[in-house]
Amino acid sequence: MPRTVFLTGITGFIAKHVALKLLEAGHTVVGSTRSLDRAGELKGALRPHLTDPQVVENRLRLVALDLTQDAGWAEALSGADVLVHTASPFPMTQPKEEAALIRPAVDGARRALRGAQAAGIDRVVLTSSAVAVMNTELASGKPAYDEADWTDTAHPGVTAYEKSKTLAEQAAWDFVNDDAPGIALTVINPVLVLGAPLDLNYGTSVQVVERILKAQDPMLPRIGFPIVNVTDVAEMHLRAVDWPETAGKRYIAAEEFLWFRDIAEAIKAEYPGRKVVTREAPDLVVRALAVFDPAIRTVLPSLGKRRDVSAARARDEMGIAFTPAAESVRRSARFLVEKAGL
């Protein structure tokens, strides 16, 4: 049944794809952004991918809303049936002060849910992250993290970003359980999200592929990530909106773990004539480079660690057939070369 969905952070990489899925499914979308100056950018990104480009005029509306301020939420959410909260900071480097990331993420989640409650919205879908799942010790004999796992925010190796996503999601569940039991909450926990952006404003995750395409590093650090395609993540949001049986659950969005070297080799296979570094650096060298490069310093806690996650629930309950991780890498690379001119 077509509904009105309020989508926070609509100009984000994932959120644009979510908006596209919602519009194609017949929903009306009200999107929040910090500035209405980006309305033209958003509509320009969506139009070429819509079956009916006129939809952006008929069923898409933008409102200016600041996630760090209380003002405007009640008015903005008035008339919406569903809240999809995607907005949260995702930095390439860690801030000097953890609170710079943690406070906006946690307060933003609470503020969005309070706004939903005040507006009489009883269906919320929250975009969290797999980093809220996969930073704790696995139980003996357990091969992969799943939705029952929670990151240990007290662990010394957990980054500010990982803490922010974990604490924001926990704040959302606590709010629903303690203050708003009438709200049906579903949480989507994506791993590293790759794939083709809808426009040139694509955020941080695709910059992993961009960095390899630019051959910025003489050797690659021995780190890796589970990967998921952005279109699969967007489809999971759509199904969470449409399927009431997903309420009260977390859903990990993931396909396969790839080391940086695997990512580089997928890019090299796509562009064999391009200079793409595939050689792996000794851990000692990476630690030395991290002294000078904040982006490398960010990944030191992950050096040499393989962390697999299970997306069995998304496959079994949502029916998601995930795009192969290497294909997601190739789609990001093709976009960067063909559309961004790298």
C-alpha positions in Angstrom: 0.0 0.0 0.0 1.5 3.4 -1.0 2.4 5.5 2.0 4.2 8.7 2.9 7.8 8.0 4.0 9.9 10.6 5.8 13.5 9.9 4.9 16.3 11.7 6.8 19.6 12.5 5.2 18.1 12.0 1.8 21.2 13.3 -0.1 23.4 10.6 1.3 24.8 7.7 -0.8 22.6 5.1 0.6 19.6 7.4 1.2 19.4 8.4 -2.5 19.1 4.7 -3.4 16.5 4.2 -0.7 14.5 7.2 -2.1 14.7 5.7 -5.6 13.3 2.3 -4.4 10.5 4.0 -2.4 9.4 6.1 -5.3 9.5 3.2 -7.8 7.4 1.2 -5.3 4.7 4.0 -5.4 5.4 5.6 -2.0 5.5 9.4 -1.5 8.9 10.5 -0.1 9.5 13.6 2.1 13.3 13.9 2.5 15.2 16.0 5.0 18.4 17.8 4.2 20.3 20.5 6.0 19.9 22.9 3.0 17.2 23.0 0.3 20.0 24.2 -2.0 20.6 20.5 -2.8 17.1 19.9 -4.1 18.2 20.2 -7.7 21.1 17.9 -7.1 18.8 15.2 -5.6 16.2 15.4 -8.4 18.9 15.3 -11.0 20.4 12.2 -9.5 17.0 10.4 -9.3 15.4 11.3 -12.6 17.5 9.2 -15.0 16.8 6.1 -12.9 13.1 6.4 -12.5 10.6 4.7 -14.8 8.6 7.9 -14.7 10.9 10.9 -14.2 7.9 13.1 -13.4 7.6 11.3 -10.0 10.3 13.6 -8.6 7.8 16.5 -9.1 4.7 14.6 -7.9 5.8 12.4 -5.1 9.1 13.9 -3.7 9.3 16.8 -1.4 12.3 18.2 0.6 12.4 19.9 3.9 15.3 21.6 5.6 16.0 20.0 9.0 19.0 20.0 11.3 19.7 16.7 13.0 21.4 18.6 15.8 18.4 20.8 16.6 15.0 20.1 18.1 13.2 22.8 16.1 11.1 21.7 13.1 10.8 18.0 13.7 7.1 17.9 14.7 6.1 20.0 11.6 8.4 18.1 9.2 7.1 14.6 10.2 3.4 15.7 10.3 1.4 13.6 7.9 4.1 10.9 7.4 3.3 7.2 7.9 6.8 5.9 8.2 10.2 7.3 9.3 13.3 6.0 7.7 16.3 7.4 9.6 19.5 7.1 7.6 21.3 10.3 8.6 24.5 9.8 10.5 28.1 11.0 10.1 30.6 8.6 8.4 34.2 10.1 8.4 37.2 9.0 6.4 39.4 9.8 9.4 38.6 9.7 13.1 38.0 13.0 14.9 40.3 14.2 17.7 37.3 14.2 20.1 35.0 11.1 20.2 32.1 13.2 21.2 32.2 15.0 17.9 30.8 11.8 16.3 29.1 10.1 19.1 26.9 12.9 20.4 25.3 13.8 17.0 24.6 10.2 16.2 23.0 9.3 19.5 21.1 12.6 19.9 20.0 12.5 16.3 18.5 9.0 16.7 16.7 10.0 19.8 15.5 13.2 18.2 14.2 11.5 15.1 12.3 8.9 17.2 10.8 11.6 19.5 9.7 13.4 16.4 8.1 10.2 15.1 6.3 9.6 18.4 5.0 13.2 18.5 3.7 12.9 14.9 1.9 9.6 15.6 4.2 7.5 13.4 4.2 3.9 14.5 6.7 2.5 11.9 10.4 3.3 11.9 13.3 1.9 9.9 16.8 2.8 11.2 20.0 2.6 9.2 22.7 1.4 11.7 25.9 -0.4 10.7 27.5 -3.8 11.0 30.2 -2.0 13.1 27.5 -2.1 15.9 27.7 -5.9 15.6 31.2 -7.0 14.9 33.5 -5.6 17.5 33.3 -8.0 20.3 34.7 -11.5 21.0 32.8 -14.2 19.1 31.5 -17.1 21.1 33.6 -20.2 20.9 32.9 -22.2 17.8 30.8 -19.4 16.2 32.1 -18.7 12.7 30.6 -15.3 12.0 28.9 -12.4 13.7 25.1 -12.2 13.5 22.3 -10.0 14.8 22.6 -11.3 18.3 26.1 -9.7 18.7 26.8 -6.2 19.9 30.0 -4.2 19.7 31.8 -3.8 23.1 32.1 0.0 23.2 34.5 -0.3 26.2 37.1 -2.2 24.1 40.2 -0.1 23.6 40.4 -0.9 19.9 36.9 0.4 19.1 36.9 3.6 17.1 34.7 6.7 17.6 32.7 5.9 14.5 32.1 2.3 15.7 31.0 3.6 19.1 28.7 6.2 17.5 26.8 3.6 15.5 26.6 1.2 18.4 25.4 3.7 20.9 23.0 5.4 18.5 21.3 2.0 17.7 21.2 1.1 21.3 19.6 4.4 22.1 16.9 3.8 19.5 16.1 0.3 20.9 16.0 1.7 24.4 13.7 4.6 23.4 11.2 2.2 21.7 11.3 -0.3 24.6 11.1 2.2 27.4 9.2 5.3 26.0 7.5 4.4 22.8 6.3 0.7 22.8 3.8 1.6 20.1 6.6 2.2 17.6 7.6 -0.8 15.5 11.3 -0.5 14.8 13.4 -2.4 12.2 17.2 -1.8 12.0 19.4 -2.4 8.9 23.1 -3.1 9.7 25.1 -2.8 6.5 28.8 -3.6 6.2 31.0 -1.6 3.8 28.6 -0.3 1.1 29.8 -0.2 -2.5 28.2 -0.1 -5.9 27.4 2.6 -8.3 26.3 6.0 -6.8 23.5 7.9 -8.4 25.6 11.0 -8.8 29.0 12.5 -8.1 28.1 13.2 -4.4 28.8 9.7 -3.1 30.3 10.0 0.3 33.0 8.1 2.1 32.6 4.3 1.5 33.2 4.5 -2.3 36.4 6.5 -1.5 37.9 3.1 -0.6 37.7 2.1 -4.3 38.7 5.6 -5.4 41.9 5.4 -3.3 42.9 2.2 -5.0 42.1 3.5 -8.4 44.3 6.5 -7.8 47.1 4.2 -6.6 47.5 6.5 -3.6 49.4 3.8 -1.6 52.7 2.1 -2.8 51.5 -1.1 -1.1 48.1 -2.1 0.4 47.5 -2.6 4.1 46.5 -6.1 5.2 43.0 -5.2 6.0 39.6 -6.0 4.6 35.9 -5.7 5.0 32.7 -7.6 4.4 31.0 -5.8 1.4 27.4 -5.2 0.3 25.9 -3.5 -2.7 24.1 -0.3 -2.2 21.1 -1.4 -4.2 20.7 -4.5 -1.9 20.8 -2.2 1.1 18.1 0.0 -0.4 16.0 -3.0 -1.2 16.2 -4.1 2.4 15.0 -0.7 3.6 12.0 -0.9 1.1 11.1 -4.4 2.4 11.4 -3.3 6.0 9.0 -0.4 5.2 6.5 -2.7 3.4 6.8 -5.9 5.5 5.4 -5.5 9.1 6.8 -8.9 10.0 10.4 -7.4 10.0 9.5 -5.2 13.0 11.5 -5.7 16.2 14.5 -7.1 14.4 18.0 -6.2 13.2 19.1 -7.3 9.7 22.7 -7.5 8.6 23.3 -6.4 5.0 26.5 -8.3 3.8 27.7 -10.5 1.0 31.4 -11.5 1.4 34.6 -10.4 3.1 37.3 -9.1 0.8 40.8 -8.1 1.7 42.1 -4.8 0.2 44.2 -7.0 -2.1 41.1 -8.8 -3.3 39.4 -5.4 -4.0 42.5 -4.2 -5.9 42.6 -7.4 -8.0 39.0 -7.0 -8.9 39.7 -3.5 -10.1 42.8 -4.6 -11.9 40.9 -7.3 -13.7 38.3 -4.7 -14.8 41.0 -2.2 -16.0 44.1 -4.3 -16.8 45.9 -1.4 -18.5 45.6 0.8 -15.5 48.2 1.2 -12.7 46.6 -0.5 -9.8 48.7 -1.5 -6.8 47.9 -5.1 -5.7 51.0 -5.8 -3.5 50.4 -6.2 0.2 52.4 -4.2 2.7 54.0 -5.8 5.8 52.1 -4.7 8.9 55.2 -2.9 10.2 55.3 -0.7 7.1 51.6 0.2 7.5 52.1 1.2 11.1 55.0 3.5 10.0 52.9 5.1 7.2 50.1 5.6 9.7 52.2 8.1 11.5 51.9 10.5 8.5 48.5 9.5 7.1 45.4 9.8 9.2 43.3 7.7 6.8 45.7 4.8 7.3 45.8 5.4 11.1 42.1 4.8 11.2 42.4 1.2 10.0 45.2 0.1 12.3 42.8 -1.7 14.7 41.7 -3.8 11.8 45.1 -4.8 10.5 45.3 -8.5 9.8 41.9 -9.2 11.2 39.2 -11.1 9.2 35.7 -10.5 10.6 33.0 -12.4 8.8 29.3 -11.6 9.3 26.2 -13.7 8.6 23.4 -12.2 6.5 21.3 -15.4 6.7 18.4 -13.5 8.3 18.2 -11.1 5.4 18.4 -13.9 2.9 15.9 -16.2 4.7 13.3 -13.6 6.0 13.6 -10.8 3.4 14.5 -13.0 0.4 17.5 -10.9 -0.5 19.8 -12.3 -3.2 23.0 -10.3 -2.5 25.2 -9.0 -5.4 28.6 -10.6 -5.3 31.1 -8.4 -3.4 33.6 -8.4 -6.3 30.8 -7.1 -8.6 30.0 -4.3 -6.2 33.7 -3.3 -6.3 33.6 -3.3 -10.2 30.4 -1.2 -10.3 32.1 1.4 -8.0 35.2 1.4 -10.2 33.2 1.7 -13.4 31.3 4.6 -12.0 34.4 6.4 -10.9 36.2 5.9 -14.2 33.2 6.5 -16.5 31.2 9.1 -14.6 33.7 10.7 -12.2 36.6 10.8 -14.8 39.2 9.1 -12.6 
